[in-house]
Every structure is written in structure tokens, then in C-alpha cells.
């Protein structure tokens, strides 16, 4: 199977010739009793999904090894030889721009003795050399040479068979580069589906694209990876209480009572979720910078012309987003993050600031400062969240506590039919509809031995042309 060409025009990594090498033994059998962990009709969730080591090991195989995972923003690797190192779950990878402009990714490990190949976060290189025995690889992953090369050749070694292990599929969507370890997985476009309609609110405001600024902030939180994903996929409910004091410090008043907003939504597609209202700048206001609010109000007419009036009201509104399985961001506050799992009770969080490439430099600088004040390890909102994430995980250590189910049934019966919006749409952003959709997707993948066994629940309703630069998607009613 060949990965499809990304919608930005960046060629996807073609695994032709490598697919057989990438395929491994048949997937392990699903854990028995998985269906008993989740009851979506009653809104019941077993705490076992947070603490069980066996569940976690299955997640590495069935969720992370065959889902599309965020790797990098194209702005991080603009030139041939530019690279970043990152993770796909616990697999360390190198993402590198090729001479033809395409992007490839490889496991960051030497195929000789498994030593880590590259120890830097980012840079530009003509190739990669292993510190252990001097094996040398091109940016295309091919083995170029090694110390004592003639001895290996005399032993019958074929260098072509011992290059870096490639990530099976690499593709981009409007600046975001994703990878998938499974050569049989559906394309990135299929994986994102109609959720691209909403992603364009962040990625395609003015047709000039986005970029990362300020580098990557890395931190550790002792929590299960799903806890923060749940928080960002649709839990505005916690802000009314958790972030009240921080909001008063930043805004001079309490968090708005968003549950009273009649014009707000939960939407989800394929386990991806976005909760939002239509106040344009609610999230951005928490940065305490009037120039950022003025900028968003100033570009709203242009966004409306490009994406329609409805989506133009989402650009910096009170909202939060998670892309299945472990990518999240906050429009308006512009924090962009990946929750890398490090066992059932720990994550490594990588955080960036994302901005419109066309924004004035002063506005970019203000956004970077604002995100550091609010969503960094010492940020006024991040400190609140981190403590809650940790104790929502750590409390499950008790044997009796582990047996008690959790409730995620808020918003049952609020589905909106005929809204004109793509995906599964629910009334009121104070809801847990996106949580239930996330765990439906989680369960579907955990129970499947291969992608062809995963149920197709959210079939696309919009044509691919709706997500092409310069073309408007169907305007919501």
C-alpha cells in the first residue's frame, strides 16, 4: 500500500518495497472483557483503562502503532537535511526533509546493535552516524557505510537490507506532519475525515498557513495519557471551578458560565473532538492581551470570506480540541501539544506555540509570551490542570478504588440532527459526548486485529475538494 499524497502537496512517504519488511507477526489477541470496561449507553467507564499495564501494552500495539500520530510542523524542517527527533508513543523517531522536498521518518536506532542514533532535538545534517560502531546513514535512511566495511561484505551482508527502519506512512495536512507505523492503515485524509472542516479553523484562516514559534517546551506529568486528552477533547466544565482563581487574576473576573450559552457545541469525528462556542475571542481573552484580541477581530472578516461566517466565530473562542489519539490544542491561546505515553501512569508533554504565518511579528511575540504565562509548566492554567491530571491517575492505586466505575454520561440526549455541520454534533459545549466518542474509537481499535476489522462509524459527508486551499467547504446552516 502506498501512502497518499498530502493535501499540501508534500509527497507522502512511499513504503513500496519496504511494506513486507514493516509488517510484523499477526496482532496479539484483544484482551478479554474489553467490552465490559465501557458502557457508552449509561456513560460508565472502568478505571482499569488508566492503571492496567496489560491495557497499556495493548494500547502501544493497537492504538499507537497503527494510528496517525503528529510528528512535526513543516515550519520546523523547511530545508533539505533539516530534522527533528520526536516520539511515536515510546518509539523515538527522526523526521527529516529530503532533497526532493518530501518528508521521511525513521526509527532513531541503529539496526546493528540498537544504539540511539541521533541525540539532538533538531538540526540540519547530511547524514547520521552511530556513535557505537560508526555505521553511517543518508538522510534517506540508506546505509552508506561502516567501519570495517570490507569485513561485512566478505560475510555476505547486503547493505541495502540494513538501512534505518522507516515509518510506514508519512503525510501532511496543511503544515502538520503525521506518521503511521502501519502500512495497511487508511490514509491521513481518511483518518481525519470531516474533522478537517474544523481543523481548518486553526490551520487555514487566511490561506497563508501556520508555523511554530519559540521552540518546544518539554515536561513530565505523572498521569495516564488519556486523562489530558479527555480534558482537551471537550471538558470546558472543569474551567468553571479549576481555573476560576487563575481567570480572576488574568481577566479580573470569573470564568464565564459557559453552560448557559445556547449557541455552543460538542462535535466529533472518528474519535477526534472539538468543543466550542462562537464568541470569537473567549480563549484569547485569558491571555490578558488586548492586541491579540484586536488582531483576531481584525482578521475575522477575511476568515468569514474564506471559511464562512460560522467558522470565523470559532477562531479564538472558548474551545478545546483533541485529535485521536494524543494531539491537543487550544484555539486563541494557541498552545499546541502532544501527550507522549511513558507507561500507564506517566507522560512526557511536548508543547509549542502555533500562530498564523502572516501575523505581524509583534503579535507572534505576544502570543508566545501569553502561552508561556498560561500553558507552560509554570503557567497559571497548566499548574491547575497538571495537579488534577496526576491525582485523577494516582488515586487509582487503591485496590478497592480501582473497582469503582467512573461517570461520563453528561449530555446524553443532546445530539443535534440537521444542524448543517459535519460530524456528530451535540448541543452545549458543557458535555461529555466527545469523551464517549473517543472511547468508542479506543474500544474499536483495541478489539480489532487489523484495520479492516475497525468499524467505519463516521463516513465522510464532505468532498476532499472542500479542504483544498482556496476552496470553501460547505457553509453550515
N, C-alpha and C positions, 0 to 999 in steps of 0.2 A: 504494500500500500504506500502511495506517495502522498506526503502532506500537501495540502492545497496551498496555493499562493495567498499570502496575506492580503487583506483589503487595502493596505497602504501601498502595495506594490513591492514590498520587500519579499524576496523569494523565501519560501519555506524551506526548511532543511529536507532534502530528498533522501530518504533512507534506502532507496533502491540499492540492492547489493549488500546491504547490511541487515535487512529485516530478519533474515534467518538467524544471524548472529544475535540479534536483540531479543528474539523470542526465547523464553526460558521454559522450564518444566510447566506442566499444567498448573493453574492456580490451585491453592490449597482449598480444601472443603470449607464452606462457610461454618462459622461457629454455630453449634446447635442452640436453639432457643433465641436467636436474634430477634425474631418477630415479637417475642414477649417483652423486649426492652422498651418498646414504643407502642403506645396506643393513641393514634392520631385522632380518633373519633372522640375520645374522652379527654385528650390533652394530657396524657400521662407519659412521663419519661423516667426510666430507671437510672439511678445514679451510677450504675455499672459502666455506663458509657464514658465516665470520667476517670475511673480508677483501675479498671481491669487491664492488666498487662497484656492478656491474650487479645482483648478487643483492640488495644493499641497496635499490636503486631499485625493484626489483620488490616487495620487502617493504613499502615505503611504499604501493604501489598495491594489492597483493593481500592483504596481511595487515592493515595498519593502517587502510587506507581502507574496509575492509568488515567488520572485527571490532568487537565491543562493547568499548569502552575505558573505563576508570574515569575519571570527571570530578571527582567531589566527594562528600563525605558530606553528607547533608541537614542535619546539625547545623551546617554551615558557612554555610548560607543559610536561616535559619529564617523571615525576614520578606520580604514583597514588596519588591523592589528590591535585596535582598541579592545580591551576586555574588562569584564568584571567577574569576580567569583561570588557565588551565592549558593543557595541550597534548594534542593527539591526534597522537602521533608528532611531526612537526615543524610541524604546523598549530596555531597559537595560537588559543584559543577563549575566549569569555566564557560562563560558566554563570550564569544569573540566575533568581531566583524571581519568578514572575509574580503579578499581583494576585489571580488566582483560585486561587493555591496551587500551580499546576503549575510545572514547571521547563523552561526552554528553553535552548538553547546556540547560539551563532553564531560564525562566524569573526571573530577580533579584527582586522579590517581594513576600512577604508573602501572601499566599492565605487566611489568616484570616482577616486582616484589610488593606492589601495592602502596609504595610510599606516596605521600601527598606531593603533588607536582608543583603547584603554584601556591605560595604562602601570602601573596599580597591581595588586597581587596580590589584593586583596579590598576590599569596602566596601559601601556602600548608595547607590543612585543612582536618580533619576527618569528618567534617560536618559543617552545617551553622545554626546559631541560631538567631532568630529575637529579636531585642532589645526591642520590644514593649510588647509582652506577653510571650516570652520565647519558642515559637514554635521551635522545633529542627528538622532538615532535614539531611539525609545522603547525601554523595556526589552523590548518585544515584537519588537524588530528593525525596526519600520517606520520609513521615512524620514519625519521630521516637518517638516523644513525645512532651508534652507541660506542662506548669504549670497548676495544677488543672485538670490533665488528666481524673480522675475518673468522674468529673462532665460532661465532654463532652461525655464520654462513656455512662453515665446514660441517656444522652439526645438522644442516638441512633446514634451518629456520627460514621461513618466508616472511620478510619484513612487512609485506602488505597485509598480513593477517594479525598484526600486533600493534596497530595504531590505537589511539585513545578511544575509549568506548563512547559512542555518540549517543546523545539524547535523540530518541527515535524521530520525534517531530518537533520542529521549531517554527513558529509563525507569529506574526504581529497583528495587532488590531489598533490602528490609529496611535501608534507610538509605543504601545505596551507590548513587550515581547514575552511570549509564553512558550513553555516546553511541555512535552508529554513523553514519558518513557515507554508508552505502549504504541507500537507501530500499527495496531489494529483499532486504536481509538478513533472516534469521529473527528472531523476537522474542528479547528478552533471556532470557525463560524457556526458550526452545528452545536458545539458545546455551549457557546454563549447564547445562541438563538436570538429570540426577540429581545433579550435583555440589552442588546446593543442599542436599542431605541433609547434606553435610559442612560447607558454609558456615554452616549454622545453628548449628554448634558454637560459632562465633565470634560470629555476629550475633544469635542468638536464644536465649541461655542462660536468660533469666528472663522473657522477654516484655516487658521494658521498653526494649529496643533498646540501641544503642551510640552513641557520639559521639567526635569527635576533640577532643583537648585539646592545648594548648601551641603551636599554630601549626605551620607547615611548615618543615622543615629542607631546604635545597637544597644539593646538592653535585655535583661533576662527577667522573666516573671515566673514564679512558681505556681503555674496553673495549667490546667488542661487546655489544649489548643482550641477546643470547641467553645469554651466559655467566652473569650473575647469575640470570636466570630459571631456567636449568638447576640452579643451586646451590640455589635455594629450592624447586624443584619436587620434589626428592627426594634431595639429596646430603647426608644426615647422615654419610656416610662420611668426609667431609673433617674433621668436627669432632673425630674421634679423634686427629688429628695437628695440623691447623692451629690449633685452639683449645685445645690441651692446656695451654699455659702460662697463657692467659687464664683458663681454667676453674680452674686451681690457685689463681690469685690471687683469684678470686671465691668459689670453693667450698672452697678448702683441700685439694683433691684432684683427681685426673684426671677426664676425661670418662668417663662410664660406657661400658662396652664393649657398645654397643647392638646390635652384630651378633650377640650371643649371646642376645638377647631373643627367645624363641619366640613371644611374643604381640605382634607388631608387623607393620606393613603398608605397602605402596605401593598407592594407589588412584588411578585416573584416569578422567576422562570428557571426551570432546571436546577432548583436549589439556590440560585442567586437571589438576593433580596435587597430592596430599597424602600425605606420608609421616608416620607417627606410631606411637608405642607407646601403652600405656594406663596410664602411671604418674601421671596426673592433673596433676602439678606439675613435671615434669622441666625444661622450659624456664624456667618461672618461677623455679626454684631458682637459676638462673645470675644472677639479679638481686641475689642476696645479701640479700634482704629477707624475713624470716620472716612479717611481717604480710601480705604478698601471698600467701604460701603458705597461711596461715591463712584468708584470705578465700576462696581457691579451694576449699579443703577444706570450708569452711563452706557454700558455695552448691552444692556437688556434689549433695546430696540433691534440691534443687529442680530442678537441671538434669536429674537422672535421672527425676524425675517428669514433666518436660516433654518431654525428648528420648530418654529411655530410658537404662538403666544403661551400655550400651556407649559411647554418645557422651559421657556425663558424665565418662568417664575420659580424654577427649581434650582437655578444656578448657584445660589449661596444660601438656600433656605434651610430651616431646621430639618435636618435629614441625616441619614447614615446608611452605609452600603457595605455589603459583603458579597464577594464573588466566590462561589464554591470552588475549592474548599476553604482556603485560608488567606484570601486577599481582602483587605478592607480599606475604605477611605471615607473622609468627611468633606462633602462639598462645602465651600465657604470658608471652613477652617483649613482646608487643603492639606490635611495630613493624609499620607498615603503609606500603607503598612502591610507587612506580611508577618503572619504568626507561624514561625517555623517550629514544628514539634520537636521536643527533646525528651521523649518519654511521656507517660500518661500524666505526669504532674509538673511539667516544666516546658517553657517555650523560650525561644530566642526571637525577640521582636526586632525587625528591621523597619525603620521609619524614614521617609523622605518628605519633602515639601514639593507639591506639584503646582505649577502655575501655567497660565496661558503664555506661550512663547512671545506673543505680540504685546504683552503687558509692559508698561513703562518700567524701567529698572527700579525706580523708587517704589513702585507698587510691589514688585517682586521682593525687594528688601524688606518691606513692611510685612509681607506675608510670611517670610522666613522668620522674622522676629516674633510674629504673632503665634505661629505654630510652636515655636520653642517655648513660649510663655504658657501655652495651654496644653499641648500634647507632646511632651518630651518627658524623660524620666523625672524631672523636677517640675514639670508643668502643673498648673493648678487643677486641671481636669484629670490628667494622667495619674496623679497620685491617688485621687479618689478611686479611679477605676482599678488601678493595679491592686490595691488592697482588697477590693471586692472580688476581683478575679481569683486572687490567691486563696481567700477563705471560702469561696464557692467550690474550690477544689480540695483544699486541705481538710475541711471538715468531714469529708467522706472517709477519712481514715478509720473512724469508729466502725466496728463490726455491725452493730445494731443500726447505726445511722445509714450504712450502705444499703440496708434493706428497705429504706423508706423512699417511695417514689416522689418525683417532683411534678409540679403542675405547669403546663404550658398551653392552657386552653383559652386564654384571653382572646376575645374577638371571634369566637365561633359564631357562625350565622351572619357574618358581616360581608360576605362576598358580594361584589357588585357585578352584575351581568349587564352587558350593553353599554359599558362606560365609554367605549371607543378606544380605550388604552390596551396595548398588547400585554399578554401575560395574564397571570392570575391576580386580580385586583380586589382589594378589600377596603372598606370604608374605615377611616380613622387610623392615624398613624400610631396611636397607642393600642397596640395589637400584638398578637403572637402568631399571626398567620405565616409570616416568613420563617419563624422558628420551626413550625410544623413542616413547612415545605423543605427546609434544609434537612431535617431528619428523615423525611421521606426519601430524598435523594441519597442521603447517607445509607439508609437501610437498603435501597435498591442496589447500590454498588457493593455493599458488604455481603449481600446474598448472591451476587452474580459471580460466576466463574470466568466470564468473559464479557466483552462489551455487547455482544449480540444477545445476551441474556438480560441486559438492563432495559426495563420498560421505558418506552417512549411516551412520556406523560404530557409534555408541553410542546406540541408541534408548532413550528413557526407559522405565523399568520402574515408576516410582512415579507416582501421580496428582498433579496440581497441588495438590489439597487437602492433600497431605502437607506442603506448605511454607507453609501459611497459619498465621498466628499463632493460638495456642490449640489447634491440632490436632497430634497426634503423627504423625510418619512411622512407617512400618512398623519395628518393633523388629528389630534384627539378631539372627540366631540365635546 
